[in-house]
Amino acid sequence: MRINGRTALAAAIASGALVVAACGGSDSGGGGSSGSNSASAPGITANQVTVGGHFPLTGPAAPGYSEIPRAIDAYFRFVNAAGGINGRKLKMIVRDDGYNPINTVKVTKQLVLQDKVFAVLGGLGTPTHTKVVDFLNASRVPDLFVSSGCLCWDQPAKHPQTFGWQPDYTVEGKILGQYIAQTFKGKKVAYFLQNDDFGADGAKGLDMYIPKSQVVTRQTYEPGNTDIGPQMAKIKASGAQVVASFSIPAYTALVALAGVKLDYHPEMVVSNVGSDPTTLTGLLKAFSKGKAGASLIEGLHTDGYLPPTTDPSNGWTALFQKIHDRYIPKLPYDGNVQYGFGLAYTFATALQAAGRNPTRAEIVKTLETTKLTGPGLVPFRFSKDSHAGYTGTRLADIHDGKLTPRGSPMTTDDGSGAIQPYSTSPPQAPSNGVPPAT
């Protein structure tokens, strides 16, 4: 996201919460089935389903990530205009935690105890959401599609309410690690990692494929501390020719700018979490006061698990572009907006499948027993034994400010399982953009 998006969102916050909800449209459509609606669970009335999430509308992770809840709301408004899901409109309450775990605890309790949401949807961040996952599970509140690839969301015995959505960081690390080992064989590699489970899980995957003898230094950063000069000086001194980075966008941009200052230009391999070209370009321009831009990320290596935002021939891309242009045209149509659309579609699909009057227990059971589909290039791993999200990803590079996919999607697990190419075509987007009735 471009930096100026922060200001617009911050101005919209009232009493610490941004209520992004939509009304309007007819009472039919959206796959409604026969029967009558009732207040079947907290957050569900006869005509509305209310969910909520914690997101960094301000703070170090706001660039890019603050777009996600607005995209979720935009998709909800699109569905509401078609009659909602089973005759109910969808409402999203977003509370700003600033990517600060202390704030996350406060605002999540507000969502559950004050706003009485049906579920927490898309709560963003590894260091933040780990502080509330126990509370949500003890409260038996569905904790759906955490916006983080931490392995910790896949613990159905300990946290039965919690589900991931994106590929976990170890799966992603394995695929990126194999790429580094094959493409940069024998070259010196440095790790640049967020100092929490995000970075640790990514490094676990990288280590499965990159020989220890190639890894010359491992440096970490703390979100909020933008002085990464000491870490980058150590990386340069190590002689690393490749930097493997599990970083949020602001720190990917800081690495690129530090390279200019140090006259150090290694190959960059970055988790999809921190590599959206539009977000990075905006950050580089903002941090450098207009002196730097997209040229600094030309050739950056990364990956993705959703269709390219620049491919209008893809039905999902065309659908999401249409929703973007109708409801949030002032935001860039980038990977963060696409993420929010895809996550919202998955929730709407699960809600549709859970029946006319779902309970919290039924939405969890639905996720464990229904083979959900959507815009992803690979399948979900959801089952009674797995609450992990997408099973893999596809390599990509940044060229001319755009993400260019390379090769076929690949799938793997977060253990010793092999990386396998995935050739099955993804499902087509529904013609009306709304999950079909089951």
C-alpha positions as CSV (number, residue, x, y, z in Angstrom):
1,M,0.0,0.0,0.0
2,R,1.1,3.5,-0.6
3,I,2.0,5.4,2.6
4,N,-0.8,8.0,2.1
5,G,-3.3,5.2,2.6
6,R,-2.4,5.3,6.3
7,T,-3.7,8.8,6.7
8,A,-7.1,8.0,5.1
9,L,-7.6,4.9,7.3
10,A,-6.6,6.6,10.5
11,A,-9.0,9.4,9.8
12,A,-11.8,6.9,9.5
13,I,-11.3,5.4,12.9
14,A,-13.9,6.3,15.4
15,S,-13.6,5.3,19.1
16,G,-10.8,2.9,18.1
17,A,-12.8,1.0,15.7
18,L,-13.5,1.2,12.0
19,V,-16.9,-0.3,11.3
20,V,-16.8,-1.4,7.6
21,A,-20.2,-2.7,7.0
22,A,-22.7,-2.4,4.2
23,C,-26.4,-2.5,3.7
24,G,-28.6,-2.4,0.7
25,G,-29.5,-4.9,-2.0
26,S,-32.4,-7.2,-2.1
27,D,-33.3,-9.9,0.4
28,S,-32.8,-12.6,-2.1
29,G,-29.8,-14.0,-3.9
30,G,-26.5,-15.1,-2.4
31,G,-27.5,-18.7,-2.5
32,G,-30.3,-18.4,0.1
33,S,-32.1,-21.6,0.9
34,S,-35.6,-22.3,2.1
35,G,-36.6,-21.8,5.7
36,S,-36.4,-18.9,8.1
37,N,-33.5,-17.2,9.8
38,S,-32.9,-16.9,13.5
39,A,-30.4,-15.5,15.9
40,S,-28.5,-18.8,16.0
41,A,-25.2,-17.5,17.6
42,P,-23.6,-14.4,19.0
43,G,-23.0,-12.0,16.1
44,I,-25.8,-13.6,14.1
45,T,-29.3,-12.1,13.8
46,A,-32.1,-12.9,11.4
47,N,-30.7,-10.5,8.8
48,Q,-27.0,-10.0,9.6
49,V,-23.7,-11.7,10.4
50,T,-21.1,-9.6,12.2
51,V,-17.4,-10.5,12.3
52,G,-14.4,-8.5,13.3
53,G,-10.6,-8.4,13.2
54,H,-7.5,-6.7,14.4
55,F,-5.4,-5.0,11.8
56,P,-2.6,-2.4,11.7
57,L,-4.4,0.6,10.4
58,T,-1.4,2.6,11.8
59,G,2.1,1.7,12.8
60,P,5.0,-0.1,11.0
61,A,2.9,-2.7,9.3
62,A,0.2,-0.4,8.1
63,P,1.7,0.1,4.6
64,G,0.0,-2.5,2.5
65,Y,-1.6,-4.5,5.3
66,S,-4.2,-1.8,6.2
67,E,-5.7,-2.4,2.7
68,I,-6.7,-5.9,3.7
69,P,-9.8,-5.1,5.9
70,R,-11.0,-2.6,3.4
71,A,-10.9,-5.3,0.7
72,I,-12.8,-7.7,3.0
73,D,-15.4,-5.0,3.5
74,A,-15.6,-4.3,-0.3
75,Y,-16.3,-8.0,-1.0
76,F,-18.9,-8.1,1.8
77,R,-20.6,-5.1,0.2
78,F,-20.5,-6.8,-3.2
79,V,-22.2,-9.9,-1.6
80,N,-24.7,-7.8,0.3
81,A,-25.8,-6.1,-3.0
82,A,-26.6,-9.6,-4.3
83,G,-28.7,-10.4,-1.2
84,G,-26.0,-11.6,1.3
85,I,-25.4,-15.2,2.3
86,N,-28.5,-17.2,3.1
87,G,-30.5,-13.9,3.3
88,R,-28.1,-12.3,5.8
89,K,-25.9,-9.2,5.1
90,L,-22.3,-9.4,6.2
91,K,-20.7,-6.8,8.5
92,M,-17.1,-6.4,9.4
93,I,-15.8,-4.4,12.5
94,V,-12.1,-3.6,12.3
95,R,-10.1,-2.5,15.3
96,D,-6.7,-0.9,14.9
97,D,-3.9,-2.5,17.0
98,G,-1.0,-0.7,15.3
99,Y,0.9,-4.1,15.0
100,N,1.4,-3.8,18.8
101,P,0.6,-7.0,20.8
102,I,-0.5,-5.0,23.8
103,N,-3.1,-3.2,21.7
104,T,-4.1,-6.5,20.1
105,V,-5.2,-8.0,23.4
106,K,-7.3,-4.9,24.2
107,V,-9.0,-4.6,20.8
108,T,-9.7,-8.4,20.5
109,K,-11.4,-8.5,23.8
110,Q,-13.5,-5.5,22.7
111,L,-14.5,-7.4,19.6
112,V,-15.5,-10.5,21.6
113,L,-17.0,-8.9,24.8
114,Q,-18.3,-5.6,23.5
115,D,-19.0,-6.0,19.9
116,K,-20.0,-9.7,20.3
117,V,-18.8,-10.8,16.9
118,F,-19.7,-14.2,15.5
119,A,-16.0,-14.8,14.6
120,V,-12.7,-13.1,14.5
121,L,-11.7,-12.9,10.8
122,G,-8.2,-12.4,9.3
123,G,-6.6,-11.0,12.5
124,L,-3.2,-9.9,11.2
125,G,0.3,-10.6,12.4
126,T,2.3,-13.3,14.1
127,P,3.6,-11.3,17.1
128,T,0.1,-9.8,17.6
129,H,-2.2,-12.8,17.1
130,T,-0.2,-15.2,19.2
131,K,-1.2,-13.0,22.2
132,V,-4.9,-13.6,21.7
133,V,-5.2,-17.1,20.3
134,D,-5.6,-18.7,23.8
135,F,-8.3,-16.2,24.7
136,L,-10.3,-16.8,21.5
137,N,-10.1,-20.5,21.9
138,A,-11.0,-20.4,25.7
139,S,-14.0,-18.2,24.7
140,R,-14.9,-20.6,21.9
141,V,-14.9,-17.9,19.3
142,P,-14.1,-19.1,15.8
143,D,-10.7,-17.7,14.9
144,L,-10.7,-17.8,11.2
145,F,-8.0,-17.3,8.6
146,V,-5.3,-15.6,10.6
147,S,-3.4,-13.2,8.4
148,S,-0.1,-14.9,9.1
149,G,1.6,-18.1,8.0
150,C,2.8,-19.1,11.5
151,L,2.9,-22.9,12.1
152,C,1.2,-22.2,15.4
153,W,-2.3,-21.8,13.8
154,D,-2.3,-25.4,12.8
155,Q,-2.8,-27.0,16.3
156,P,-6.4,-28.4,16.2
157,A,-6.0,-30.2,19.5
158,K,-4.8,-27.2,21.4
159,H,-6.6,-24.5,19.4
160,P,-9.7,-26.0,17.8
161,Q,-11.2,-22.7,16.9
162,T,-8.1,-21.3,15.0
163,F,-7.5,-21.7,11.2
164,G,-4.7,-20.4,9.0
165,W,-5.4,-19.3,5.4
166,Q,-2.1,-18.5,3.5
167,P,0.6,-21.1,3.1
168,D,2.6,-21.4,6.4
169,Y,6.1,-19.9,6.5
170,T,7.8,-23.2,6.6
171,V,6.1,-24.4,3.5
172,E,7.1,-21.2,1.8
173,G,10.6,-21.4,3.2
174,K,11.1,-24.9,1.8
175,I,10.0,-23.7,-1.7
176,L,12.2,-20.6,-1.6
177,G,15.0,-22.6,0.0
178,Q,15.0,-25.2,-2.8
179,Y,15.0,-22.3,-5.4
180,I,18.1,-20.7,-3.7
181,A,19.9,-24.1,-3.4
182,Q,19.3,-24.8,-7.1
183,T,19.7,-21.3,-8.6
184,F,22.5,-20.0,-6.4
185,K,24.5,-23.2,-5.8
186,G,27.6,-22.6,-3.7
187,K,26.9,-18.9,-3.2
188,K,27.0,-17.3,0.3
189,V,23.6,-16.7,1.7
190,A,22.5,-14.4,4.5
191,Y,19.2,-14.6,6.4
192,F,17.3,-11.4,7.3
193,L,14.4,-12.4,9.6
194,Q,11.7,-10.8,11.7
195,N,12.5,-11.8,15.3
196,D,9.5,-14.0,16.0
197,D,7.8,-17.1,14.7
198,F,7.4,-15.4,11.3
199,G,11.2,-15.4,10.8
200,A,11.9,-18.6,12.7
201,D,9.3,-20.6,10.8
202,G,10.6,-19.3,7.5
203,A,14.2,-20.1,8.4
204,K,13.1,-23.6,9.4
205,G,12.0,-24.2,5.8
206,L,15.0,-22.5,4.3
207,D,17.3,-24.7,6.3
208,M,15.8,-27.9,4.9
209,Y,17.2,-27.1,1.5
210,I,20.1,-24.6,1.8
211,P,23.3,-26.2,3.0
212,K,24.6,-24.9,6.3
213,S,27.9,-24.2,4.7
214,Q,26.3,-21.6,2.5
215,V,24.6,-19.7,5.3
216,V,27.2,-17.1,6.4
217,T,25.1,-15.0,8.8
218,R,21.6,-14.8,10.3
219,Q,20.3,-11.3,11.2
220,T,17.0,-10.3,12.8
221,Y,15.1,-7.1,13.3
222,E,12.4,-6.0,15.8
223,P,9.3,-4.4,14.2
224,G,9.2,-0.8,15.1
225,N,12.9,-0.3,15.1
226,T,13.8,1.0,11.7
227,D,17.5,1.2,12.2
228,I,18.7,-1.9,10.5
229,G,22.1,-0.4,9.6
230,P,24.1,-2.7,12.0
231,Q,22.4,-5.8,10.6
232,M,23.0,-4.8,7.0
233,A,26.6,-3.9,7.7
234,K,27.2,-7.4,9.2
235,I,25.4,-9.0,6.1
236,K,27.7,-7.1,3.7
237,A,30.8,-8.0,5.8
238,S,29.8,-11.7,5.6
239,G,30.3,-11.6,1.9
240,A,26.7,-12.8,1.3
241,Q,25.8,-12.9,-2.4
242,V,22.1,-13.7,-1.7
243,V,19.9,-12.4,1.1
244,A,16.9,-14.5,2.0
245,S,14.4,-12.3,3.8
246,F,11.2,-13.1,5.8
247,S,10.2,-9.4,6.4
248,I,7.2,-7.2,6.3
249,P,7.1,-4.7,3.5
250,A,8.6,-1.8,5.4
251,Y,11.7,-3.8,6.2
252,T,12.1,-5.2,2.7
253,A,12.2,-1.6,1.5
254,L,14.7,-0.7,4.2
255,V,17.0,-3.5,3.1
256,A,16.9,-2.2,-0.5
257,L,17.7,1.3,0.6
258,A,20.5,0.1,3.0
259,G,22.0,-1.6,0.0
260,V,22.2,1.7,-1.9
261,K,23.9,3.3,1.1
262,L,26.4,0.5,1.5
263,D,27.0,0.0,-2.2
264,Y,25.9,-3.6,-1.7
265,H,23.6,-5.3,-4.2
266,P,23.0,-9.0,-3.5
267,E,20.3,-11.1,-5.0
268,M,17.1,-10.7,-2.9
269,V,14.8,-13.6,-2.2
270,V,11.8,-12.4,-0.2
271,S,8.7,-14.0,1.3
272,N,5.5,-13.1,-0.4
273,V,4.5,-11.4,2.8
274,G,7.0,-8.6,2.2
275,S,7.3,-8.4,-1.6
276,D,4.2,-6.8,-3.1
277,P,5.6,-4.5,-5.8
278,T,3.1,-1.7,-5.4
279,T,3.6,-1.6,-1.7
280,L,7.4,-1.7,-1.9
281,T,7.5,1.0,-4.6
282,G,5.4,3.3,-2.4
283,L,7.5,2.7,0.6
284,L,10.8,3.3,-1.3
285,K,9.5,6.6,-2.6
286,A,8.3,7.6,0.9
287,F,11.4,6.6,2.8
288,S,13.8,8.2,0.3
289,K,11.6,11.3,-0.2
290,G,11.1,10.5,-3.8
291,K,14.7,9.6,-4.7
292,A,14.2,5.9,-5.0
293,G,11.5,3.7,-6.5
294,A,10.7,0.5,-8.4
295,S,14.2,0.1,-9.9
296,L,15.6,-1.0,-6.5
297,I,13.4,-4.1,-6.5
298,E,13.9,-5.0,-10.1
299,G,14.7,-8.7,-10.3
300,L,13.7,-9.5,-6.7
301,H,12.7,-13.2,-6.3
302,T,9.6,-14.2,-4.4
303,D,6.5,-16.4,-4.7
304,G,2.7,-16.2,-4.6
305,Y,-0.3,-18.5,-4.3
306,L,-3.0,-16.4,-5.8
307,P,-3.4,-15.5,-9.6
308,P,-1.5,-12.5,-10.8
309,T,-3.2,-9.2,-10.3
310,T,-2.0,-8.2,-13.7
311,D,-3.7,-11.0,-15.6
312,P,-7.2,-9.8,-16.7
313,S,-7.8,-13.1,-18.5
314,N,-8.0,-14.9,-15.2
315,G,-11.6,-15.1,-14.0
316,W,-10.7,-14.4,-10.3
317,T,-8.5,-11.4,-11.3
318,A,-11.3,-10.0,-13.4
319,L,-13.9,-10.5,-10.6
320,F,-11.7,-8.9,-8.0
321,Q,-10.8,-6.0,-10.3
322,K,-14.5,-5.3,-10.9
323,I,-15.2,-5.3,-7.1
324,H,-12.1,-3.1,-6.5
325,D,-13.2,-0.6,-9.2
326,R,-16.7,-0.4,-7.8
327,Y,-16.1,-0.2,-4.1
328,I,-12.5,0.8,-3.3
329,P,-11.2,2.5,-6.5
330,K,-8.8,4.8,-4.6
331,L,-6.8,1.9,-3.3
332,P,-4.2,0.3,-5.6
333,Y,-5.3,-3.1,-7.0
334,D,-2.3,-4.9,-5.5
335,G,-1.6,-8.2,-3.7
336,N,-2.9,-6.9,-0.4
337,V,-6.3,-6.0,-1.8
338,Q,-6.4,-9.4,-3.6
339,Y,-5.5,-11.1,-0.3
340,G,-8.5,-9.5,1.4
341,F,-10.8,-10.4,-1.5
342,G,-9.7,-14.0,-1.4
343,L,-10.0,-14.3,2.3
344,A,-13.4,-12.8,2.3
345,Y,-14.6,-15.1,-0.4
346,T,-13.4,-18.1,1.6
347,F,-15.3,-16.9,4.6
348,A,-18.5,-16.4,2.5
349,T,-18.1,-19.9,1.1
350,A,-17.7,-21.5,4.6
351,L,-20.7,-19.5,5.9
352,Q,-22.8,-20.6,2.9
353,A,-21.9,-24.2,3.5
354,A,-22.6,-24.0,7.3
355,G,-26.3,-23.7,6.6
356,R,-29.2,-21.4,7.1
357,N,-28.7,-20.8,10.9
358,P,-25.1,-21.6,11.7
359,T,-23.6,-21.8,15.1
360,R,-20.0,-21.2,16.0
361,A,-19.4,-25.0,16.3
362,E,-20.9,-25.5,12.9
363,I,-18.6,-23.1,11.1
364,V,-15.6,-24.9,12.6
365,K,-17.1,-28.3,11.6
366,T,-17.7,-27.0,8.1
367,L,-14.1,-25.9,7.6
368,E,-12.9,-29.3,8.8
369,T,-15.3,-31.4,6.6
370,T,-16.0,-29.3,3.5
371,K,-13.6,-29.2,0.6
372,L,-13.6,-25.4,0.1
373,T,-12.4,-23.9,-3.2
374,G,-11.5,-20.4,-4.2
375,P,-9.0,-18.3,-6.0
376,G,-5.9,-20.1,-4.8
377,L,-3.5,-21.8,-7.2
378,V,-3.3,-24.8,-4.8
379,P,-5.8,-26.6,-2.5
380,F,-6.4,-25.9,1.2
381,R,-5.2,-28.4,3.8
382,F,-8.3,-28.0,6.1
383,S,-9.4,-31.2,7.8
384,K,-10.1,-32.4,11.3
385,D,-6.4,-33.0,11.7
386,S,-5.1,-29.8,9.9
387,H,-6.1,-26.2,10.3
388,A,-3.3,-25.0,8.0
389,G,-4.2,-23.0,4.9
390,Y,-3.0,-23.3,1.3
391,T,-0.6,-26.1,0.6
392,G,2.0,-24.3,-1.4
393,T,3.0,-21.5,-3.7
394,R,4.5,-20.5,-7.1
395,L,7.8,-18.8,-7.7
396,A,7.8,-15.3,-9.2
397,D,10.1,-12.3,-9.9
398,I,9.5,-8.6,-10.0
399,H,10.0,-7.0,-13.4
400,D,9.0,-3.5,-14.4
401,G,7.2,-3.1,-11.1
402,K,5.0,-6.1,-11.6
403,L,5.1,-9.7,-10.2
404,T,5.9,-12.2,-13.0
405,P,5.1,-15.8,-12.1
406,R,7.6,-18.5,-13.1
407,G,6.8,-22.2,-13.6
408,S,4.0,-24.3,-12.0
409,P,2.7,-24.0,-8.5
410,M,4.3,-26.4,-6.0
411,T,2.9,-28.0,-2.8
412,T,4.6,-29.5,0.2
413,D,4.1,-29.9,4.0
414,D,5.7,-28.3,6.9
415,G,7.8,-31.4,7.6
416,S,10.1,-33.6,5.6
417,G,7.7,-34.1,2.7
418,A,8.9,-33.5,-0.8
419,I,8.1,-30.5,-2.9
420,Q,5.8,-31.5,-5.7
421,P,4.6,-29.7,-8.8
422,Y,0.8,-29.1,-8.8
423,S,-0.8,-29.2,-12.2
424,T,-4.5,-29.2,-11.5
425,S,-6.2,-26.1,-12.7
426,P,-7.8,-23.9,-10.1
427,P,-11.6,-23.7,-10.0
428,Q,-13.3,-21.0,-12.0
429,A,-14.7,-17.9,-10.4
430,P,-18.5,-18.0,-10.0
431,S,-20.3,-16.0,-12.7
432,N,-22.0,-13.7,-10.2
433,G,-19.0,-13.6,-7.9
434,V,-20.9,-15.1,-5.0
435,P,-20.2,-18.6,-3.6
436,P,-22.8,-21.0,-4.9
437,A,-25.3,-22.7,-2.7
438,T,-24.2,-26.2,-1.6
